[in-house]
Amino acid sequence: MFAVTEPSAQSRVIAFGENALICDSCTESGPAVVFDLERIRVMHSSGLGMLVGASAAIRKSDLRLVLASIPEKVQSLLSMTRLSKVFDARLTVEEALQIQ
């Protein structure tokens, strides 16, 4: 399951649970979409594929994707696959919202 919050008119935060899917409506927000990954325990190749697909869809809409609160295991996977160079990442959701 995921939860969507809109802390400002220019942003939307999507918080993911263990087995969450990226929602199709995430590209309807303001200039930034923040994915809060704090509750993700494990990510496999299918999860990476969903992040890459979401990133492409968000960029096509002239929006910015920011990953926030990335757990150590997920960060390690992003680093191993070199996707850490592709995604904009911040330590907290609050920090991600400030860079807009």
N, C-alpha and C positions, 0 to 999 in steps of 0.2 A: 504494500500500500504506500501511497505517497500523500503528502499534504502540500497544498499550495497556499502561500501567503503573499500579500502585496504590501510591503512596508512603505512604498511610495508609488507615485504615478509612473515613475520611470523604471520600476524594477518588479520582478517576480521571483520569489524563492520557492524552489521545489525541493522538498525534503523527502528522501527516499528511505523506505524500510528495507528489510532483508531481501525480499524478492520483488522489488518494485520494477515497474516498467516506466519508461519515459513517456510522458503524456504527449499526445499529438497537439494539444493546445498550448504547449510551452512557447510557441513562436508568436503568441498573441500579446505579449507583454510590451513594456517600453523598451528602451535601448539595451537593457541587460537582462539576461536570464541567469540566475544563480542556482546551481545545483548543490544542495546541502547534502554531502555524502557521509555525515557523521555516523549514521546508524548502519552503514553498509559494513557487514562483517567479512564477506568474501566476494571477490569479483573474478569472473572467468572471462574467457575470450568473447562470449556472447555479451557480457556486460560492457566490455571495451567496445565492441561493435555498436552497441546501442549509444554509447557516449559519442563515438565518432559520427554516427548517423545523425544524432541530435545536433551535434556541432555544425555539420554541413547544412542541415535544415535551418538552423538559427542564423548562420552566416548569410544564407540566401535571402533571408528576410531583413538583412542589414542590421542584425542585432548582435550582441556580444554574449558569449557563454563564459561564465566564471564558475570554476569548481571551488567549493569551500568545505572546510572541516574534513579534509581527506584523512581517513585512518591510515596508520603506518603500513599495513599490508597492501592496501590499495595504492598508496604512494609508491611503494616498492615495485608493484606491478607496472605502474605508469612509467617509472624510471627504467625498468628492464626493457620495456617495449619502446622506449624513447618517446612515448606519447606525452611525457611531462613537458617536452619542448613544444608540443602542439597546443596544450590547454593552458589557459590563464588560471592559476590556482592561488588561493588565499587561505590563510590559517583559519579564519572565522567568517561567518556570514556577514557580520558587521563590517569587517574589513573589505569584503568583496563588494558590499553596497557602497562603500566610500569611494571606490576607484572610478565610478561612473563619471 
